[in-house]
Amino acid sequence: MAEEAQIAGAVRSNSGADSVSAGAMSYLQDEVMRTFTRVTAASLVAFARSLPSAAPLALSGFTQMTRTCCGKSDFDVVPALNLGDLDITTDEFILDEVDKNLNSCAGADIKESQNIASLHNQITACDSILERMEGMLSSFQSDLSSISSEIQTLQQQSVSMNMRLKNRQAVRSQLSQLVDELVVPSTMISVILDSPVTEQEFLEQLHELNSKINYAKELSFRETLACSDIQDIVDRLKIKAVSKIREFILQKIYSFRKPMTNYQIPQNTLLKYRFFYQFLLANERTVAKEIRDEYVDTMSKIYFSYFKSYSGRLLKVQYEDVADKDDLMGPSLKSRNTIFTLGQRGAVLSPAELEGPILIPHAAQRGDSRYPYETLFRSQHYALLDNGCREFLFLSDFFMVAGNSALDLFNSIMGKTLSMFLKNLSTYLSDCYDSIAVFLCIHIILRFRAITAKRNIPALDKYWEAVLELLWPRFELILEMNIQSIRNTDPQKLGVLDTRPHYITRRYAEFSSAIVSINQTFPNERTNTLLGQLQIEVENFVLKMAAEFPSRRDQLIFLINNYDMMLSVLMERAADDSKEVEGFQQLLLARTQEFIEEILSPPFGGMIAFVKESEALMEKGQLDKLKNDEARITQLVRGFSSTWKQSVEALSQDVMRSFTNFKNGTSIIQGALTQLIQYYHGFHKVLSQPTFRSLAVRSELINLHHLMVEVKKHKPNF
């Protein structure tokens, strides 16, 4: 260990010297290598001795170690030492071999001493350069540390400045708004004081003033001292603005009162300046209430006066000849069937006329025109609908009301007028017996109610319901009176019997078709129920009248004529699938079939009875019971062949004389002839059975095809 310390000290003293001579360097290197070799060899010997004596030691590792320690150049000069498998456990052998190697290496090292010295100098120069670079890097690191700290400082300062900027901007925004709202510009003062309220500039400055007033109120709640600086001037401007607005609106309202004024024009002007009322409502409620009350009072009087005058003038152009309590379907002193006929009166429900222009009474009077009540009713209520919708929209827009508030305000204006309408209607209905007029009025109201619902105007809903509550009971009462009049009719008191359609059934047909056609657009079960009761009474009346005829033939003619007439009138207006049409079609078909049997019976009754009897026996298999009726059969065959043409001709003429409806008579003749051919075909079929095949009279039967050709000649051609 002492030798290793000595080597380390030599190395340090050698590396620390500034310059060494070449000889000294060579000697020093020689001594270092020898010392190192001896130390290494001694260590190797000690290691070898510690091994078992029988184990040979290969010294190839030592050779490699020596090569590594001495360098490549030494082995290139000195021959390689090959120890092989020699026994190196003796000190003498080891030291001799080491000395040989050391001598060889020392010579080689001396030769390379100059290179080693040059290498040393280069290493020394590199050390100095690296030392300077180390100093520069240390300085640079110090500078970087300084810069990093400065950057952190700048970052902190930036965050602080950004926060201060945001705070100042927030404060500036609030202060700017505060200053802007507190400052009252001279332009506002001059415009509010001097400009007319109709100028656009006045409206703009009024908006600004309203904003400042609201802001001042907000600041006063916060107890802002600056608010007191402008409060006085803002209050004075508000008073001036309120005064000018009040004067302007009241002037417009008063202009409604002038005669012949179209109040819709000033209403449209007020809508243009609807903000005026909003300003008053927000800043001077007493003035706003004054204006609202003045408007309500003025418009209430205007509407009442206008509609009162208009309704009175309309009644002057009504038909003078109106129905009274004696104008019922049953027997009456008057014979005015027109009150049960719809005619052109139903046109009032057409879209073109329903929402057409209202009647101008004085123009109608100059033209000497007269109108039924439902036309006047339509004109009056369409004027109400048009004005009511417009007024409700104006109130909602100008006075800024909605819901129940808007309805209450509307009723305060139109309530008096609506009450007058209901009173006048109630008075008229108390003495009205024109059921068609009342029913048309009901459907006019139903359609007007649908129009207001489509426009989303609920203002007149209650009025429509009130009108219907007056009209429906009156219509039902009039209908009940007509039903009762038919029920109380005594056929024996109606005078001479006639198979033609009765005037009562004609009245019913006209009235029923009118009501059904009107009711189809707005079906109503109450109407259907009443019509059903009326139809039952009319059917009963027709049967009672038919019973007054002595013969069944005349009874059937009367029934068919009346059923056909009622069905024809109904089908002109009512739908083919209506309950009334279907009911009378069934009645007419049944009575027509019975009448055909009735008119075929006199000329062809024997043959018909024989065919029916034979067919019944054929079904039972008992046709042999008629085997002995040859004489009867012969008489039937010859009688038909000789008289059928005359009988058919007489039948046709009789039918055409009996029925007022030519088309219906023709249909009955065709049905009778068709039925006759069917009976004669059945007669042929019976006689073709085995029981009657031997009868000689079968040869006298008329050919069925020939009969059909001849019968067609008797059918009327239309």
CORLINQUI-V642315 format. One record per pair of residues at least 24 apart in sequence whose C-alpha atoms are under 10 Angstrom apart, sorted by the first residue. I is the first residue (numbers start at 1). J is the second residue. Records with the same first field share a line. If there is no record, write none. Layout:
I: J, J
//
This chain:
1: 39
3: 35, 36, 38, 39
4: 35, 36, 39
6: 32, 35
7: 31, 32, 33, 35, 36
8: 32
14: 120
15: 120, 121, 123, 124
16: 124
18: 121, 124
19: 117, 121
20: 117
21: 117
22: 110, 113, 114, 116, 117
23: 110, 113, 114
25: 110, 113, 114, 116, 117
26: 106, 107, 109, 110, 111, 112, 113, 114, 116, 117
27: 106, 109, 110, 113
29: 106, 109, 110, 113, 116
30: 102, 103, 105, 106, 107, 108, 109, 110, 113
31: 106
32: 106
33: 69, 70, 102, 103, 105, 106, 109
34: 98, 99, 101, 102, 103, 105, 106
35: 102
36: 69, 102
37: 66, 69, 70, 95, 98, 99, 101, 102
38: 95, 98, 99, 102
40: 65, 66, 98
41: 91, 94, 95, 97, 98, 99
42: 91, 94, 95
44: 88, 89, 94
45: 88, 89, 90, 91, 94, 95
46: 89, 91
47: 89
48: 87, 88, 89, 90
49: 88, 89, 90, 91
50: 89
51: 89
53: 87, 89
55: 87
56: 85, 86, 87, 88, 89
57: 83, 84, 85, 86, 87, 88, 89
58: 82, 83, 84, 85, 86, 87, 88
59: 83, 84, 85, 86, 87, 88
60: 84, 85
66: 98, 101, 102, 105
67: 105
70: 101, 102, 105, 106, 108, 109
71: 105, 108, 109
73: 105, 108, 109, 112
74: 101, 102, 104, 105, 106, 107, 108, 109, 111, 112
75: 101, 104, 105, 108
76: 108
77: 104, 105, 107, 108
78: 102, 103, 104, 105, 106, 107, 108
79: 104
177: 215
178: 212, 215, 216, 219, 226, 227
179: 226
180: 212
181: 208, 209, 211, 212, 213, 214, 215, 216, 227, 230
182: 212, 213, 215, 216, 219, 226, 227, 228, 229, 230, 231, 234
183: 212, 229, 230
184: 208, 209, 212, 230, 233, 234
188: 237
189: 233, 234, 236, 237
190: 237
191: 241
192: 237, 238, 240, 241, 244
193: 236, 237, 240, 241, 244
194: 240
195: 244
196: 244, 245, 248
197: 241, 244, 245, 247, 248, 273, 276
198: 245, 248, 269, 272, 273
200: 273
202: 241
203: 273, 275, 276
206: 237, 238, 241, 275, 276, 279
207: 275, 276, 279
209: 234, 235, 237, 238, 241, 279
210: 234, 238, 278, 279, 280, 282, 283
213: 237, 238, 282, 283
214: 282, 283
238: 279, 280, 283, 284
239: 283, 284
241: 276, 279, 280
242: 276, 277, 279, 280, 283, 284, 287, 288
243: 280, 287
244: 276
245: 273, 276, 277, 279, 280, 287
246: 276, 277, 280, 287, 288, 290, 291
247: 291
248: 276
249: 273, 276, 277, 291, 292, 295
250: 290, 291, 292, 294, 295
252: 295
253: 291, 292, 294, 295, 296, 298, 299
254: 294, 295, 298
255: 298
256: 295, 298, 299, 302
257: 298, 299, 301, 302
258: 302
259: 302
263: 299, 302
264: 387, 390, 391, 394
267: 390, 391, 394, 398
268: 394, 398
270: 394, 398
271: 394, 395, 397, 398, 399
272: 398
273: 398
274: 397, 398, 399, 400
275: 398, 399
276: 398
277: 398, 399, 400
278: 398, 399, 400
281: 399, 400
288: 399
292: 395, 399, 409
293: 409, 412, 413
295: 413
296: 395, 409, 410, 411, 412, 413, 414
297: 412, 413
298: 413
299: 391, 412, 413, 414
300: 410, 411, 412, 413, 414, 415, 416, 417
301: 413, 414, 416, 417
302: 413, 414, 417
303: 384, 387, 388, 413, 414, 415, 416, 417, 418
304: 413, 414, 415, 416, 417, 418, 419, 420, 421
305: 417
306: 417
307: 380, 381, 383, 384, 417, 418, 420, 421
308: 417, 420, 421, 424
310: 359, 360, 361, 379, 380, 383
311: 361, 376, 377, 379, 380, 381, 420, 421, 424
312: 361, 424
313: 360, 361, 362, 364, 365, 376
314: 359, 360, 361, 362, 364, 365, 370, 371, 373, 375, 376, 377, 379, 380
315: 361, 370, 371, 372, 373, 376, 377
316: 361, 362, 364, 365, 370, 371
317: 359, 360, 361, 362, 364, 365, 368, 369, 370, 371, 372, 373, 376
318: 369, 370, 371, 372, 373, 374, 375, 376
319: 369, 370, 371, 372, 373
320: 370, 371, 372
321: 372
322: 372, 373, 432, 433, 434
323: 431, 432, 433, 434, 435
324: 431, 432, 433, 434
325: 431, 432, 433, 434, 478, 481, 482
326: 433, 481, 482, 485
327: 433, 434, 481, 482
328: 433, 434, 435, 478, 479, 481, 482, 483, 484, 485, 486, 504, 507
329: 479, 481, 482, 483, 484, 485, 486, 489, 503, 504, 505, 506, 507, 508, 511, 538
330: 481, 482, 483, 484, 485, 486, 487, 488, 489, 490, 503, 504, 505, 507, 508, 538
331: 485, 486, 488, 489, 490, 491, 493, 494, 503, 504
332: 485
335: 503
336: 507
337: 503, 504, 506, 507, 508, 510, 511
338: 507, 510, 511
339: 433, 434, 435, 436, 437, 507, 510, 511
340: 434, 435, 436, 437, 506, 507, 508, 509, 510, 511, 512, 513, 514, 515
341: 436, 506, 507, 508, 509, 510, 511, 512, 513, 514, 515
342: 436, 437, 440, 510, 511, 512, 513, 514, 515, 517, 518, 573
343: 510, 514
345: 371, 372, 373, 374, 375, 436, 437, 440, 514
346: 374, 375, 436, 437, 440, 514, 515, 517, 518
347: 375
348: 374, 375, 378, 379, 440, 441, 443, 444
349: 374, 375, 378, 440, 441, 443, 444, 447, 518, 521
350: 444
351: 447
353: 378, 379
354: 378, 379, 382, 444, 447, 448
355: 379, 382, 383, 386, 448, 451
356: 382
357: 382, 383
358: 382, 383
359: 383
372: 437
373: 428, 434, 437, 438, 440, 441
374: 436, 437, 438, 439, 440, 441, 442, 444
375: 437, 440, 441, 444
376: 441
377: 425, 437, 438, 440, 441, 444, 445
378: 440, 441, 444, 445, 448
380: 421
381: 421, 441, 444, 445, 448
382: 444, 445, 448
384: 414, 417, 418, 421, 460
385: 448, 449, 451, 452, 457, 459, 460
386: 452
387: 414
388: 413, 414, 452, 457, 459, 460
389: 452, 455, 456, 457, 458, 459, 460
390: 457
391: 459
392: 457, 458, 459, 460
393: 457, 459
403: 458, 459
404: 459
406: 458, 459
407: 457, 458, 459, 460
408: 459
409: 459
410: 459, 460
411: 459, 460
414: 459, 460
415: 463
418: 460, 463, 466, 467
419: 463
421: 463, 467
422: 463, 466, 467, 470
425: 467, 470, 471
426: 467, 470, 471, 474
429: 470, 471, 473, 474, 475
430: 470, 474
431: 474
432: 474, 475, 478
433: 474, 475, 477, 478, 479, 481, 482
434: 474, 475, 478, 479
435: 471, 474, 475, 476, 477, 478, 479, 482, 511, 515
436: 475, 478, 479, 511, 512, 514, 515, 518
437: 475
438: 470, 471, 472, 474, 475, 476, 478
439: 471, 472, 474, 475, 476, 514, 515, 518, 519, 527
440: 471, 514, 515, 518, 519
441: 467, 468, 471, 472
442: 467, 468, 469, 470, 471, 472, 475
443: 468, 518, 519, 521, 522
445: 471
446: 522
447: 521, 522
472: 526, 527
475: 527, 530
476: 526, 527, 530
479: 527, 530, 531, 533, 534
480: 530, 533, 534
482: 508, 534, 537
483: 508, 530, 531, 533, 534, 535, 536, 537, 538
484: 534, 537
485: 537
486: 534, 537, 538, 540, 541
487: 534, 536, 537, 538, 540, 541
488: 537, 541
489: 541, 544, 545
490: 541, 544, 545
491: 541, 542, 544, 545, 546, 547, 548
492: 544, 545, 548
494: 545
497: 545, 546, 548, 549, 558
498: 545, 546, 549, 554, 557, 558
499: 545, 546, 549, 554, 555, 556, 557, 558, 559, 560, 561, 562, 658, 659, 660
500: 557, 558, 559, 560, 561, 562, 565, 658, 659, 660, 661
501: 542, 557, 558, 559, 560, 561, 562, 563, 564, 565, 566, 659, 660, 661
502: 542, 545, 558, 559, 561, 562, 565
503: 562
504: 538, 541, 542, 562
505: 535, 538, 539, 541, 542, 562, 563, 565, 566
506: 562, 563, 565, 566, 569
507: 566
508: 534, 535, 538, 566, 569, 570
509: 535, 538, 562, 563, 565, 566, 567, 568, 569, 570, 571, 580
510: 565, 566, 569, 570, 572, 573
511: 569, 570
512: 566, 569, 570, 573, 574, 580
513: 566, 567, 568, 569, 570, 571, 572, 573, 574, 575, 580, 581
514: 569, 570, 572, 573, 574
515: 573, 574
516: 570, 573, 574, 575, 578, 579, 580
517: 570, 571, 572, 573, 574, 575, 578
518: 573, 574
519: 574
520: 573, 574, 575, 578
528: 579, 580
531: 580
532: 579, 580
535: 580, 583, 584
539: 563, 584, 587
552: 594, 595, 598
553: 594, 595, 596, 597, 598, 599
554: 595, 658
555: 591, 595
556: 588, 591, 592, 593, 594, 595, 596, 598
557: 591, 592, 595, 655, 658, 659, 660
558: 591, 658, 659
559: 587, 588, 591, 592, 595
560: 587, 588, 589, 590, 591, 592, 595, 659, 661, 664, 665
561: 588, 592, 658, 659, 660, 661, 664, 665
562: 588, 659, 660
563: 587, 588, 589, 591
564: 588, 589, 592, 659, 660, 661, 664
565: 660, 661, 664
568: 661
592: 664, 667, 668, 671, 672
593: 668, 671, 672, 675
595: 668, 672
596: 655, 668, 669, 670, 671, 672, 673, 674, 675, 676
597: 672, 675, 676
598: 672
599: 651, 652, 654, 655, 669, 672
600: 647, 648, 651, 672, 673, 675, 676
602: 647, 651
603: 639, 640, 643, 644, 646, 647, 648, 650, 651
604: 636, 639, 640, 643, 644, 647, 648, 676, 679, 680
605: 636
606: 632, 633, 635, 636, 639, 640
607: 632, 633, 635, 636, 637, 639, 640, 679, 680, 682, 683
608: 636, 676, 679, 680, 682, 683
609: 679
610: 636, 679, 682, 683, 686
611: 679, 680, 681, 682, 683, 684, 685, 686, 687
612: 679, 682, 683, 686
614: 682, 683, 685, 686, 687
615: 682, 683, 685, 686
618: 686, 689
623: 686, 689, 690, 691, 692
624: 690, 691, 692
625: 691
626: 691, 692
627: 691, 692
628: 691, 692
629: 692
630: 692, 695, 696, 697
631: 697
633: 683, 687, 692, 695, 697, 698
634: 695, 696, 697, 698, 700, 701
635: 697
636: 683, 697, 701
637: 683, 684, 697, 698, 699, 700, 701, 702
638: 697, 698, 700, 701, 702
640: 680, 701, 702
641: 700, 701, 702
644: 676, 707, 711
645: 707, 710, 711, 714
648: 672, 673, 676, 711, 714, 715
649: 711, 714, 715
652: 714, 715, 716
663: 718
665: 716
666: 715, 716, 717, 718
667: 715, 716
669: 714, 715, 716
670: 711, 712, 714, 715, 716
673: 708, 711, 712, 714, 715
674: 708, 711, 712
676: 708, 711
677: 704, 705, 707, 708, 711
678: 704
680: 704, 707
681: 705, 707
//
